[in-house]
Amino acid sequence: MVQGTGSDVGKSLLVAGLCRAFVRRGLTVRPFKPQNMSNNAAVTADGGEIGRAQALQARACGVAPSVHMNPVLLKPQSEIGSQVVVQGRVMGNAKAREYQAWKPRLFEAVRESFDRLRGEADLVLVEGAGSASEINLRANDIANMGFARATDTPVVLVGDIDRGGVIAQIVGTRAVIDPADAAMIAGFIVNRFRGDPSLFAAGMEAIAEKSGWPALGLVPFFRDASRLPAEDAVALDTRRRPADAPVTIAVPVLPRISNFDDLDPLQAEPGVRVLMLRDGEPVPADTDLVLLPGSKATIADLAALRAAGWDVDIAAHVRRGGRVLGICGGYQMLGRSVADPAGMEGEATTVPGLGLLAVDTVMTAAKTLDAVKGVGTDGNAPFHGYEMHIGETVGPDRDRPVLRFTDGRFDGASSPDGRVRGVYVHGLFADDRQRARWLAWIGAEPSAVAYEDGVERVLDALAEHLEQHVDCDRLLALAR
């Protein structure tokens, strides 16, 4: 089990790389995360949803993602806390304090899923959540030491030197956790090192001496990490912004942004600048496309969009002849109204949309979770992706759909002049031919980027990187 001294220390990436490394050794490997908190989710082959990181880790293992790889998924929402997804299906909503009381029965699902994966693999690589030293949450923990102790799973603790204070991160963890929990830790890894590793040799020795845990690796910063789908929205702050790119896509970053890995293939395009706008940053006048991504709480994020003044910016962008694309929640925002009569996202209400598409959305209890494929209606470029949303959208602009599924159904809507479009399907841009059609729509030159092949190459490179800098033989020897 890979646990961290904190959030965003690189646990997800390390597990993905180790999955690929051990698969390349000929082992059958499965990823597992007992409890995850993320609005960046993926649809599984068995018809549920899990965290995006576990879907990437499944890909690293060469298998389809399964709901059992992340049996408890928390999806933060406004006002009502988090939506709780258990083995791929929505169980309900819970505030943080209420959720603590749910954990004992949730652990039954966690244990069931873990046992299932353990029965089909030579090796299960488990990812912890947040920090191993959250002693205030230890009593009912199912994500870190609670899981490790209950399943007798040895732990490797990861610290992040890039954020500073890694010696205190790891030694401090040893100082505050229960001695029985500390006994589960079989070693530590220092991640994201930059520079001459010999300069930190004394630091590694000091950590080992003061913690009592052996060093298992000093991992240099992996520069291609940004080319893999990220799970946490904090990664959006590190997205590249090439100032000289001829085409600009502006993306307002809203509080409940979800499934933002839709942007990754666009980020990989050399001729495209994907500009992640934070509150207070206007939509630049030279923007070619405003892209509204998915949202876990459409109505709350629509209010945040208006509070930031982006509704005015987007209207001005459209008046200048600019183009707008909304995906899932962003699609819903583009319509005339969004109604939530049952209070699925909070209080029952109906709010006006941006009015850029002649459609209306009503939130419904049923959640659509489907893997889909088909072609675009403007040239038959293929796509594969997934739907993950609540709500039904109707209106005259749906008579100009954007996508046609293989089963004959249509998705999306277009304005009469074709400059504003909305779709429910995530993952559109991963197919190189479909992405080329969208880029042509905004005047971007085609490129030779092969996105899916690139992800595979990066996973292989990451595996090689970890084989070189982590004692993988010792990790295997520690497994039981």
One Martini backbone bead per residue (centre of mass of N, CA, C, O) as a GRO file, in nm:
protein
  480
    1MET     BB    1   0.095   0.036   0.024
    2VAL     BB    2   0.038   0.378  -0.077
    3GLN     BB    3   0.133   0.639   0.120
    4GLY     BB    4   0.103   0.974   0.256
    5THR     BB    5   0.188   1.289   0.397
    6GLY     BB    6  -0.014   1.387   0.164
    7SER     BB    7  -0.145   1.559  -0.066
    8ASP     BB    8   0.004   1.558  -0.370
    9VAL     BB    9   0.278   1.347  -0.367
   10GLY     BB   10   0.228   1.099  -0.599
   11LYS     BB   11   0.067   0.832  -0.565
   12SER     BB   12  -0.083   0.780  -0.832
   13LEU     BB   13   0.168   0.777  -1.015
   14LEU     BB   14   0.326   0.554  -0.874
   15VAL     BB   15   0.117   0.331  -0.912
   16ALA     BB   16   0.107   0.339  -1.217
   17GLY     BB   17   0.409   0.277  -1.263
   18LEU     BB   18   0.411   0.008  -1.102
   19CYS     BB   19   0.208  -0.139  -1.265
   20ARG     BB   20   0.372  -0.137  -1.529
   21ALA     BB   21   0.633  -0.263  -1.420
   22PHE     BB   22   0.503  -0.542  -1.326
   23VAL     BB   23   0.379  -0.619  -1.595
   24ARG     BB   24   0.659  -0.625  -1.745
   25ARG     BB   25   0.732  -0.884  -1.554
   26GLY     BB   26   0.451  -1.075  -1.574
   27LEU     BB   27   0.229  -0.964  -1.398
   28THR     BB   28  -0.071  -0.962  -1.220
   29VAL     BB   29  -0.239  -0.648  -1.193
   30ARG     BB   30  -0.395  -0.434  -0.936
   31PRO     BB   31  -0.582  -0.166  -0.849
   32PHE     BB   32  -0.637   0.025  -0.530
   33LYS     BB   33  -0.903   0.230  -0.366
   34PRO     BB   34  -1.102   0.255  -0.106
   35GLN     BB   35  -1.087   0.585  -0.088
   36ASN     BB   36  -1.229   0.865  -0.265
   37MET     BB   37  -1.173   1.220  -0.368
   38SER     BB   38  -1.360   1.305  -0.666
   39ASN     BB   39  -1.465   1.476  -0.982
   40ASN     BB   40  -1.270   1.274  -1.143
   41ALA     BB   41  -1.422   1.049  -1.346
   42ALA     BB   42  -1.505   0.704  -1.445
   43VAL     BB   43  -1.617   0.471  -1.660
   44THR     BB   44  -1.701   0.141  -1.645
   45ALA     BB   45  -1.741  -0.178  -1.771
   46ASP     BB   46  -1.965  -0.230  -1.518
   47GLY     BB   47  -2.142   0.051  -1.494
   48GLY     BB   48  -1.969   0.268  -1.339
   49GLU     BB   49  -1.772   0.459  -1.092
   50ILE     BB   50  -1.445   0.615  -1.075
   51GLY     BB   51  -1.152   0.720  -1.033
   52ARG     BB   52  -0.926   0.834  -1.258
   53ALA     BB   53  -0.670   0.703  -1.141
   54GLN     BB   54  -0.774   0.406  -1.158
   55ALA     BB   55  -0.806   0.405  -1.464
   56LEU     BB   56  -0.508   0.449  -1.525
   57GLN     BB   57  -0.405   0.203  -1.367
   58ALA     BB   58  -0.553  -0.003  -1.536
   59ARG     BB   59  -0.408   0.069  -1.795
   60ALA     BB   60  -0.127  -0.007  -1.684
   61CYS     BB   61  -0.237  -0.317  -1.655
   62GLY     BB   62  -0.427  -0.392  -1.911
   63VAL     BB   63  -0.721  -0.312  -1.800
   64ALA     BB   64  -1.031  -0.278  -1.713
   65PRO     BB   65  -1.225  -0.093  -1.539
   66SER     BB   66  -1.344  -0.118  -1.194
   67VAL     BB   67  -1.539  -0.074  -0.916
   68HIS     BB   68  -1.327  -0.240  -0.728
   69MET     BB   69  -1.087  -0.019  -0.743
   70ASN     BB   70  -1.326   0.199  -0.614
   71PRO     BB   71  -1.569   0.158  -0.382
   72VAL     BB   72  -1.515   0.462  -0.265
   73LEU     BB   73  -1.679   0.766  -0.374
   74LEU     BB   74  -1.621   1.114  -0.340
   75LYS     BB   75  -1.844   1.392  -0.442
   76PRO     BB   76  -1.829   1.708  -0.433
   77GLN     BB   77  -2.067   1.946  -0.307
   78SER     BB   78  -2.287   2.179  -0.262
   79GLU     BB   79  -2.401   2.209   0.077
   80ILE     BB   80  -2.429   1.859   0.087
   81GLY     BB   81  -2.142   1.780   0.033
   82SER     BB   82  -2.128   1.440  -0.054
   83GLN     BB   83  -2.121   1.206  -0.285
   84VAL     BB   84  -2.193   0.854  -0.253
   85VAL     BB   85  -1.997   0.594  -0.397
   86VAL     BB   86  -2.080   0.241  -0.433
   87GLN     BB   87  -1.967   0.037  -0.647
   88GLY     BB   88  -2.060   0.276  -0.874
   89ARG     BB   89  -2.303   0.375  -0.684
   90VAL     BB   90  -2.539   0.572  -0.561
   91MET     BB   91  -2.617   0.617  -0.211
   92GLY     BB   92  -2.567   0.934  -0.144
   93ASN     BB   93  -2.567   1.199   0.097
   94ALA     BB   94  -2.293   1.368   0.286
   95LYS     BB   95  -2.166   1.486   0.553
   96ALA     BB   96  -1.880   1.467   0.719
   97ARG     BB   97  -1.994   1.367   0.992
   98GLU     BB   98  -2.193   1.157   0.882
   99TYR     BB   99  -1.981   0.980   0.729
  100GLN     BB  100  -1.836   0.853   0.973
  101ALA     BB  101  -2.087   0.658   1.038
  102TRP     BB  102  -2.060   0.491   0.759
  103LYS     BB  103  -1.785   0.335   0.751
  104PRO     BB  104  -1.832   0.047   0.861
  105ARG     BB  105  -2.022  -0.039   0.615
  106LEU     BB  106  -1.825   0.041   0.387
  107PHE     BB  107  -1.602  -0.170   0.455
  108GLU     BB  108  -1.747  -0.411   0.333
  109ALA     BB  109  -1.707  -0.321   0.039
  110VAL     BB  110  -1.403  -0.295   0.047
  111ARG     BB  111  -1.339  -0.590   0.117
  112GLU     BB  112  -1.481  -0.724  -0.118
  113SER     BB  113  -1.317  -0.589  -0.345
  114PHE     BB  114  -1.035  -0.671  -0.253
  115ASP     BB  115  -1.078  -0.980  -0.259
  116ARG     BB  116  -1.139  -0.994  -0.557
  117LEU     BB  117  -0.867  -0.886  -0.663
  118ARG     BB  118  -0.681  -1.083  -0.509
  119GLY     BB  119  -0.802  -1.339  -0.668
  120GLU     BB  120  -0.689  -1.215  -0.975
  121ALA     BB  121  -0.391  -1.160  -0.854
  122ASP     BB  122  -0.052  -1.123  -0.777
  123LEU     BB  123  -0.097  -0.797  -0.750
  124VAL     BB  124  -0.178  -0.535  -0.517
  125LEU     BB  125  -0.214  -0.181  -0.553
  126VAL     BB  126  -0.237   0.053  -0.295
  127GLU     BB  127  -0.414   0.357  -0.235
  128GLY     BB  128  -0.419   0.618  -0.058
  129ALA     BB  129  -0.549   0.903   0.145
  130GLY     BB  130  -0.385   1.161   0.178
  131SER     BB  131  -0.299   1.124   0.514
  132ALA     BB  132  -0.143   0.920   0.757
  133SER     BB  133  -0.164   1.169   0.997
  134GLU     BB  134  -0.489   1.165   1.050
  135ILE     BB  135  -0.572   1.124   1.373
  136ASN     BB  136  -0.868   1.250   1.377
  137LEU     BB  137  -0.959   0.992   1.160
  138ARG     BB  138  -0.873   0.702   1.269
  139ALA     BB  139  -1.111   0.543   1.402
  140ASN     BB  140  -1.274   0.513   1.093
  141ASP     BB  141  -1.068   0.414   0.902
  142ILE     BB  142  -1.049   0.313   0.527
  143ALA     BB  143  -0.781   0.450   0.364
  144ASN     BB  144  -0.538   0.361   0.551
  145MET     BB  145  -0.456   0.221   0.840
  146GLY     BB  146  -0.721   0.074   0.868
  147PHE     BB  147  -0.680  -0.100   0.621
  148ALA     BB  148  -0.397  -0.217   0.671
  149ARG     BB  149  -0.466  -0.361   0.938
  150ALA     BB  150  -0.718  -0.533   0.841
  151THR     BB  151  -0.526  -0.663   0.583
  152ASP     BB  152  -0.220  -0.682   0.612
  153THR     BB  153  -0.079  -0.419   0.467
  154PRO     BB  154   0.189  -0.298   0.353
  155VAL     BB  155   0.377   0.014   0.384
  156VAL     BB  156   0.443   0.304   0.181
  157LEU     BB  157   0.599   0.613   0.230
  158VAL     BB  158   0.525   0.939   0.088
  159GLY     BB  159   0.729   1.213  -0.007
  160ASP     BB  160   0.758   1.576  -0.089
  161ILE     BB  161   1.029   1.773  -0.183
  162ASP     BB  162   0.908   2.008  -0.361
  163ARG     BB  163   0.749   2.145  -0.103
  164GLY     BB  164   0.905   2.080   0.137
  165GLY     BB  165   0.992   1.919   0.434
  166VAL     BB  166   1.042   1.598   0.415
  167ILE     BB  167   1.159   1.521   0.685
  168ALA     BB  168   0.913   1.616   0.851
  169GLN     BB  169   0.698   1.453   0.713
  170ILE     BB  170   0.808   1.167   0.796
  171VAL     BB  171   0.894   1.202   1.093
  172GLY     BB  172   0.620   1.324   1.182
  173THR     BB  173   0.455   1.075   1.128
  174ARG     BB  174   0.602   0.894   1.334
  175ALA     BB  175   0.529   1.078   1.588
  176VAL     BB  176   0.190   1.064   1.564
  177ILE     BB  177   0.149   0.778   1.525
  178ASP     BB  178   0.075   0.478   1.594
  179PRO     BB  179   0.276   0.216   1.660
  180ALA     BB  180   0.109   0.005   1.498
  181ASP     BB  181   0.114   0.173   1.238
  182ALA     BB  182   0.421   0.206   1.209
  183ALA     BB  183   0.467  -0.109   1.171
  184MET     BB  184   0.345  -0.109   0.869
  185ILE     BB  185   0.596   0.041   0.783
  186ALA     BB  186   0.854  -0.057   0.536
  187GLY     BB  187   0.893   0.237   0.403
  188PHE     BB  188   1.045   0.497   0.194
  189ILE     BB  189   0.962   0.776  -0.031
  190VAL     BB  190   1.115   1.021  -0.234
  191ASN     BB  191   0.965   1.276  -0.416
  192ARG     BB  192   1.049   1.510  -0.657
  193PHE     BB  193   1.345   1.538  -0.738
  194ARG     BB  194   1.600   1.796  -0.771
  195GLY     BB  195   1.903   1.720  -0.899
  196ASP     BB  196   2.154   1.609  -0.693
  197PRO     BB  197   2.128   1.320  -0.510
  198SER     BB  198   2.388   1.342  -0.329
  199LEU     BB  199   2.274   1.596  -0.162
  200PHE     BB  200   2.048   1.381  -0.014
  201ALA     BB  201   2.182   1.150   0.145
  202ALA     BB  202   2.167   1.264   0.435
  203GLY     BB  203   1.859   1.284   0.438
  204MET     BB  204   1.793   0.984   0.410
  205GLU     BB  205   1.947   0.901   0.667
  206ALA     BB  206   1.784   1.073   0.866
  207ILE     BB  207   1.511   0.946   0.821
  208ALA     BB  208   1.589   0.655   0.892
  209GLU     BB  209   1.689   0.716   1.180
  210LYS     BB  210   1.425   0.874   1.295
  211SER     BB  211   1.204   0.648   1.194
  212GLY     BB  212   1.306   0.336   1.119
  213TRP     BB  213   1.297   0.353   0.806
  214PRO     BB  214   1.357   0.248   0.502
  215ALA     BB  215   1.492   0.315   0.201
  216LEU     BB  216   1.334   0.288  -0.146
  217GLY     BB  217   1.358   0.595  -0.265
  218LEU     BB  218   1.471   0.846  -0.512
  219VAL     BB  219   1.259   1.051  -0.702
  220PRO     BB  220   1.263   1.204  -0.974
  221PHE     BB  221   1.138   1.427  -1.162
  222PHE     BB  222   0.856   1.383  -1.383
  223ARG     BB  223   0.800   1.562  -1.669
  224ASP     BB  224   0.549   1.377  -1.800
  225ALA     BB  225   0.307   1.389  -1.596
  226SER     BB  226   0.118   1.601  -1.754
  227ARG     BB  227   0.041   1.364  -1.980
  228LEU     BB  228  -0.143   1.269  -1.755
  229PRO     BB  229  -0.413   1.206  -1.596
  230ALA     BB  230  -0.571   1.392  -1.358
  231GLU     BB  231  -0.748   1.417  -1.042
  232ASP     BB  232  -0.664   1.690  -0.932
  233ALA     BB  233  -0.728   2.033  -0.949
  234VAL     BB  234  -0.438   2.128  -0.871
  235ALA     BB  235  -0.315   2.061  -1.159
  236LEU     BB  236  -0.420   2.320  -1.309
  237ASP     BB  237  -0.179   2.510  -1.209
  238THR     BB  238   0.042   2.339  -1.410
  239ARG     BB  239  -0.040   2.423  -1.673
  240ARG     BB  240   0.040   2.497  -1.974
  241ARG     BB  241   0.132   2.835  -2.144
  242PRO     BB  242   0.175   2.903  -2.454
  243ALA     BB  243   0.220   3.221  -2.581
  244ASP     BB  244   0.265   3.136  -2.910
  245ALA     BB  245  -0.001   3.033  -2.966
  246PRO     BB  246  -0.252   3.074  -3.216
  247VAL     BB  247  -0.453   2.926  -3.011
  248THR     BB  248  -0.732   2.998  -2.785
  249ILE     BB  249  -0.841   2.838  -2.480
  250ALA     BB  250  -1.097   2.915  -2.253
  251VAL     BB  251  -1.116   2.813  -1.893
  252PRO     BB  252  -1.331   2.815  -1.652
  253VAL     BB  253  -1.269   2.776  -1.305
  254LEU     BB  254  -1.472   2.595  -1.113
  255PRO     BB  255  -1.540   2.467  -0.803
  256ARG     BB  256  -1.695   2.191  -0.956
  257ILE     BB  257  -1.503   2.068  -1.132
  258SER     BB  258  -1.514   1.811  -1.395
  259ASN     BB  259  -1.360   1.611  -1.606
  260PHE     BB  260  -1.074   1.769  -1.696
  261ASP     BB  261  -0.940   1.550  -1.890
  262ASP     BB  262  -1.063   1.661  -2.154
  263LEU     BB  263  -0.806   1.865  -2.192
  264ASP     BB  264  -0.544   1.702  -2.248
  265PRO     BB  265  -0.535   1.684  -2.566
  266LEU     BB  266  -0.517   1.994  -2.597
  267GLN     BB  267  -0.250   2.030  -2.436
  268ALA     BB  268  -0.082   1.855  -2.658
  269GLU     BB  269  -0.108   2.090  -2.847
  270PRO     BB  270   0.118   2.307  -3.000
  271GLY     BB  271  -0.120   2.524  -3.118
  272VAL     BB  272  -0.231   2.537  -2.810
  273ARG     BB  273  -0.393   2.747  -2.569
  274VAL     BB  274  -0.472   2.661  -2.237
  275LEU     BB  275  -0.674   2.876  -2.040
  276MET     BB  276  -0.685   2.898  -1.695
  277LEU     BB  277  -0.942   3.052  -1.526
  278ARG     BB  278  -0.959   3.264  -1.267
  279ASP     BB  279  -1.076   3.444  -1.039
  280GLY     BB  280  -1.052   3.768  -1.208
  281GLU     BB  281  -1.018   3.652  -1.494
  282PRO     BB  282  -1.048   3.731  -1.807
  283VAL     BB  283  -1.156   3.703  -2.119
  284PRO     BB  284  -0.985   3.715  -2.382
  285ALA     BB  285  -1.012   3.876  -2.687
  286ASP     BB  286  -0.834   3.633  -2.845
  287THR     BB  287  -1.039   3.419  -2.819
  288ASP     BB  288  -1.162   3.125  -2.981
  289LEU     BB  289  -1.245   2.948  -2.715
  290VAL     BB  290  -1.506   2.862  -2.499
  291LEU     BB  291  -1.477   2.627  -2.225
  292LEU     BB  292  -1.723   2.428  -2.061
  293PRO     BB  293  -1.704   2.213  -1.827
  294GLY     BB  294  -1.762   2.010  -1.600
  295SER     BB  295  -2.006   1.946  -1.324
  296LYS     BB  296  -2.126   1.865  -0.997
  297ALA     BB  297  -2.272   2.174  -0.982
  298THR     BB  298  -2.436   2.360  -1.188
  299ILE     BB  299  -2.579   2.588  -1.026
  300ALA     BB  300  -2.339   2.678  -0.852
  301ASP     BB  301  -2.145   2.732  -1.096
  302LEU     BB  302  -2.322   2.942  -1.233
  303ALA     BB  303  -2.302   3.145  -1.002
  304ALA     BB  304  -1.991   3.169  -1.011
  305LEU     BB  305  -1.973   3.273  -1.301
  306ARG     BB  306  -2.130   3.534  -1.245
  307ALA     BB  307  -1.957   3.645  -1.009
  308ALA     BB  308  -1.697   3.664  -1.213
  309GLY     BB  309  -1.815   3.775  -1.506
  310TRP     BB  310  -1.828   3.553  -1.744
  311ASP     BB  311  -2.100   3.607  -1.879
  312VAL     BB  312  -2.012   3.874  -2.009
  313ASP     BB  313  -1.765   3.768  -2.163
  314ILE     BB  314  -1.915   3.554  -2.333
  315ALA     BB  315  -2.110   3.744  -2.475
  316ALA     BB  316  -1.886   3.913  -2.609
  317HIS     BB  317  -1.754   3.681  -2.761
  318VAL     BB  318  -2.003   3.618  -2.938
  319ARG     BB  319  -2.031   3.902  -3.068
  320ARG     BB  320  -1.733   3.866  -3.204
  321GLY     BB  321  -1.754   3.547  -3.314
  322GLY     BB  322  -1.724   3.341  -3.110
  323ARG     BB  323  -1.671   3.030  -2.947
  324VAL     BB  324  -1.874   2.761  -2.789
  325LEU     BB  325  -1.824   2.499  -2.535
  326GLY     BB  326  -2.022   2.242  -2.380
  327ILE     BB  327  -1.973   2.006  -2.109
  328CYS     BB  328  -2.233   1.894  -1.971
  329GLY     BB  329  -2.261   2.120  -1.744
  330GLY     BB  330  -2.187   2.332  -1.961
  331TYR     BB  331  -2.429   2.270  -2.139
  332GLN     BB  332  -2.649   2.345  -1.933
  333MET     BB  333  -2.559   2.650  -1.901
  334LEU     BB  334  -2.626   2.738  -2.210
  335GLY     BB  335  -2.909   2.757  -2.154
  336ARG     BB  336  -3.215   2.886  -2.040
  337SER     BB  337  -3.242   2.643  -1.818
  338VAL     BB  338  -3.228   2.521  -1.466
  339ALA     BB  339  -3.379   2.242  -1.307
  340ASP     BB  340  -3.445   2.143  -0.939
  341PRO     BB  341  -3.716   2.003  -0.799
  342ALA     BB  342  -3.561   1.776  -0.596
  343GLY     BB  343  -3.276   1.864  -0.490
  344MET     BB  344  -3.002   1.727  -0.605
  345GLU     BB  345  -2.798   1.998  -0.538
  346GLY     BB  346  -3.020   2.102  -0.318
  347GLU     BB  347  -3.224   2.329  -0.360
  348ALA     BB  348  -3.511   2.390  -0.490
  349THR     BB  349  -3.483   2.502  -0.839
  350THR     BB  350  -3.475   2.781  -1.081
  351VAL     BB  351  -3.251   2.882  -1.343
  352PRO     BB  352  -3.084   3.077  -1.544
  353GLY     BB  353  -2.913   3.071  -1.815
  354LEU     BB  354  -2.714   3.195  -2.080
  355GLY     BB  355  -2.879   3.173  -2.363
  356LEU     BB  356  -2.707   3.018  -2.616
  357LEU     BB  357  -2.929   2.791  -2.596
  358ALA     BB  358  -3.230   2.620  -2.706
  359VAL     BB  359  -3.246   2.498  -2.390
  360ASP     BB  360  -3.352   2.259  -2.130
  361THR     BB  361  -3.304   2.164  -1.781
  362VAL     BB  362  -3.369   1.861  -1.586
  363MET     BB  363  -3.331   1.727  -1.292
  364THR     BB  364  -3.256   1.386  -1.202
  365ALA     BB  365  -3.223   1.091  -1.034
  366ALA     BB  366  -3.111   0.974  -1.270
  367LYS     BB  367  -2.806   0.819  -1.384
  368THR     BB  368  -2.578   0.857  -1.640
  369LEU     BB  369  -2.384   0.549  -1.737
  370ASP     BB  370  -2.190   0.557  -2.037
  371ALA     BB  371  -2.049   0.396  -2.294
  372VAL     BB  372  -1.943   0.560  -2.601
  373LYS     BB  373  -2.002   0.570  -2.964
  374GLY     BB  374  -1.906   0.734  -3.287
  375VAL     BB  375  -2.006   1.031  -3.463
  376GLY     BB  376  -1.997   1.310  -3.623
  377THR     BB  377  -2.219   1.538  -3.797
  378ASP     BB  378  -1.955   1.707  -3.949
  379GLY     BB  379  -1.784   1.421  -4.086
  380ASN     BB  380  -1.751   1.134  -3.931
  381ALA     BB  381  -1.588   1.149  -3.684
  382PRO     BB  382  -1.464   0.964  -3.448
  383PHE     BB  383  -1.567   0.829  -3.118
  384HIS     BB  384  -1.489   0.800  -2.763
  385GLY     BB  385  -1.679   0.761  -2.450
  386TYR     BB  386  -1.881   0.933  -2.190
  387GLU     BB  387  -2.151   0.924  -1.965
  388MET     BB  388  -2.202   1.169  -1.672
  389HIS     BB  389  -2.531   1.229  -1.558
  390ILE     BB  390  -2.772   1.455  -1.473
  391GLY     BB  391  -3.032   1.504  -1.672
  392GLU     BB  392  -3.253   1.673  -1.907
  393THR     BB  393  -3.236   1.781  -2.255
  394VAL     BB  394  -3.432   2.034  -2.419
  395GLY     BB  395  -3.490   2.153  -2.758
  396PRO     BB  396  -3.443   2.300  -3.070
  397ASP     BB  397  -3.119   2.271  -3.077
  398ARG     BB  398  -3.140   1.949  -3.095
  399ASP     BB  399  -3.185   1.949  -3.413
  400ARG     BB  400  -2.857   2.012  -3.386
  401PRO     BB  401  -2.652   1.787  -3.359
  402VAL     BB  402  -2.315   1.654  -3.284
  403LEU     BB  403  -2.386   1.346  -3.227
  404ARG     BB  404  -2.356   0.988  -3.327
  405PHE     BB  405  -2.448   0.694  -3.238
  406THR     BB  406  -2.438   0.357  -3.303
  407ASP     BB  407  -2.762   0.337  -3.212
  408GLY     BB  408  -2.878   0.636  -3.334
  409ARG     BB  409  -2.829   0.838  -3.141
  410PHE     BB  410  -2.825   1.168  -3.002
  411ASP     BB  411  -2.601   1.454  -2.933
  412GLY     BB  412  -2.674   1.764  -2.863
  413ALA     BB  413  -2.615   2.120  -2.955
  414SER     BB  414  -2.701   2.401  -3.179
  415SER     BB  415  -2.678   2.683  -3.311
  416PRO     BB  416  -2.775   2.827  -3.599
  417ASP     BB  417  -2.458   2.927  -3.656
  418GLY     BB  418  -2.259   2.706  -3.493
  419ARG     BB  419  -2.094   2.864  -3.240
  420VAL     BB  420  -2.278   2.691  -3.041
  421ARG     BB  421  -2.203   2.413  -2.820
  422GLY     BB  422  -2.334   2.091  -2.695
  423VAL     BB  423  -2.238   1.818  -2.466
  424TYR     BB  424  -2.221   1.505  -2.278
  425VAL     BB  425  -1.956   1.397  -2.383
  426HIS     BB  426  -1.676   1.242  -2.280
  427GLY     BB  427  -1.358   1.215  -2.450
  428LEU     BB  428  -1.345   1.331  -2.745
  429PHE     BB  429  -1.026   1.427  -2.783
  430ALA     BB  430  -0.873   1.146  -2.792
  431ASP     BB  431  -0.951   1.143  -3.077
  432ASP     BB  432  -0.776   1.259  -3.339
  433ARG     BB  433  -1.009   1.307  -3.547
  434GLN     BB  434  -1.205   1.459  -3.365
  435ARG     BB  435  -1.009   1.682  -3.274
  436ALA     BB  436  -0.958   1.797  -3.558
  437ARG     BB  437  -1.246   1.904  -3.598
  438TRP     BB  438  -1.245   2.106  -3.363
  439LEU     BB  439  -0.997   2.266  -3.452
  440ALA     BB  440  -1.114   2.355  -3.724
  441TRP     BB  441  -1.355   2.517  -3.601
  442ILE     BB  442  -1.118   2.729  -3.467
  443GLY     BB  443  -0.854   2.740  -3.672
  444ALA     BB  444  -0.670   2.497  -3.639
  445GLU     BB  445  -0.401   2.322  -3.695
  446PRO     BB  446  -0.293   2.036  -3.775
  447SER     BB  447  -0.156   1.742  -3.620
  448ALA     BB  448   0.062   1.459  -3.504
  449VAL     BB  449  -0.092   1.388  -3.261
  450ALA     BB  450  -0.093   1.085  -3.050
  451TYR     BB  451  -0.246   1.049  -2.769
  452GLU     BB  452  -0.275   0.747  -2.682
  453ASP     BB  453   0.017   0.669  -2.747
  454GLY     BB  454   0.141   0.874  -2.548
  455VAL     BB  455   0.039   0.745  -2.287
  456GLU     BB  456   0.189   0.479  -2.321
  457ARG     BB  457   0.476   0.598  -2.329
  458VAL     BB  458   0.465   0.728  -2.048
  459LEU     BB  459   0.417   0.471  -1.884
  460ASP     BB  460   0.679   0.336  -1.968
  461ALA     BB  461   0.869   0.562  -1.867
  462LEU     BB  462   0.778   0.548  -1.573
  463ALA     BB  463   0.860   0.258  -1.520
  464GLU     BB  464   1.161   0.302  -1.577
  465HIS     BB  465   1.206   0.521  -1.365
  466LEU     BB  466   1.132   0.338  -1.116
  467GLU     BB  467   1.331   0.107  -1.163
  468GLN     BB  468   1.582   0.305  -1.117
  469HIS     BB  469   1.470   0.453  -0.818
  470VAL     BB  470   1.338   0.184  -0.716
  471ASP     BB  471   1.301  -0.098  -0.501
  472CYS     BB  472   1.123  -0.338  -0.651
  473ASP     BB  473   1.219  -0.601  -0.525
  474ARG     BB  474   1.148  -0.518  -0.235
  475LEU     BB  475   0.850  -0.473  -0.275
  476LEU     BB  476   0.786  -0.767  -0.345
  477ALA     BB  477   0.899  -0.886  -0.077
  478LEU     BB  478   0.682  -0.729   0.107
  479ALA     BB  479   0.466  -0.878   0.000
  480ARG     BB  480   0.138  -1.065   0.129
   0.00000   0.00000   0.00000
